[in-house]
Structure formats: C-alpha cells, structure tokens
Amino acid sequence: MAKESMKARERKRERTVEKYAEKRKALKEAGDFVGLQKLPKNASPVRLHNRCNLTGRPRGYMRQFGLSRVTFREMASNGLIPGVKKASW
C-alpha cells in the first residue's frame, strides 16, 4: 500500500493538470513559452504518474484495468474481473 500522502499528492496533480489544460493549450498554440513557464510545475501532464486505483502502487501498472499487476492477479484469481481467467494448457 502506498502512503496516503502520495496518493493525495497524485490526485492533487491530476486536478491541477485538468484546471490548466485549456490555458496550456492556448499558450502552446500561441508559442508563448514565457507564459507557460509562469504556470505551476504540476500543471504539466508529464508530471503525472499512473498508480493502482486500489493500492496506489506506482509500479507494474496495467492501463487497461487501472490496477497494479499484483492487485490484478489477485482479483483475476478470485474471478472479480469479468472476462479474465487464469490460463491453463
């Protein structure tokens, strides 16, 4: 489990990116790089990091499911993810 502070920080970054998205787009199209630099650093989408929705784990993230590999495997084994089952041949 990730610390709650790390999960909260990531959510705050997501809100900041959404808030400044239109302004960033307009400044980029105008070529106003000085204006872009005046925006908060966390307004850049590059600073976002994908995390597991349940545990907050930053590594082994599966985009299709929004989960880490560990959580995905547990849920798949328990049959909690529709259409996914453990392979056997």
N, C-alpha and C positions, 0 to 999 in steps of 0.2 A: 504494500500500500504506500502510495506517495503521501507526503505530508500535506495536510490541508492547506497550508500556506502556499505550496507550489501549485496546487490545483486552483486556488483562488487567484493567484498571480496570472495563471494562464487564461482564466475566464476574463480577468480584467483586460488583458491584452486583446482578447477577441472583441470585447466591447469597444475598445479604443480603435481597433482596425475598422470595425463597422462604422463608427462615428465619423472617421476622417476619410472614408473610402472615396466619396464623391469629390471632396476637396483635393485629395491626392491626384485623382484622375484629371481634374481640371488643370491643376498646376503642371502636371506632366505634359499634357497636350499643349499648354502654352509655353513649355520649355523654361518655366520659372523655377530654377534649381535653388535659388536663394530662398524662395517661399517654401519649397519642400524641406529645406534644412530647418526652417523655423517650426515645423510640425514636431510633435513629440516623437521620440525614437520608437516607442511602442506602437505608433500608428502604421508602421511598415509591416506588411503581411509576412515578410521574410522572418520576422522575429517570432512568429507563431510556431509552436511545436505540437505535433499530434500526440494526444495522450489517450489512454484507455478510458472509456466512459465510466466504467465501474471502479477500477482500482487507481487510476491516474498514472499507471506505469508509462514512462516515456519511450521505452524501447520495445521492439517486437510488435509494433502497431500494425494492425490489418485494416486498411482503409475501407474495404468493402463492408466490414462489420462494425468498425469503430471500437474494436476491442484489442487487447494485447494478445499475443499468442498463447500465453498461459491461461488467461480467462476464457479465450475462445475454445481451447482444448477441453477445459473442464465442462463448459456449457455444452459443447458438441457431444461429449461422452455421456452427459446426463440427458441428452435429447432436447435441450432447451432452445436450439437454433433450428428453425424449420428448414427442411431440405438438406440438412447436413448430417452425415453419419460417418462413423469411423470406417476406414477402408479395411477390407479383408479379402484376401485372394488365395 
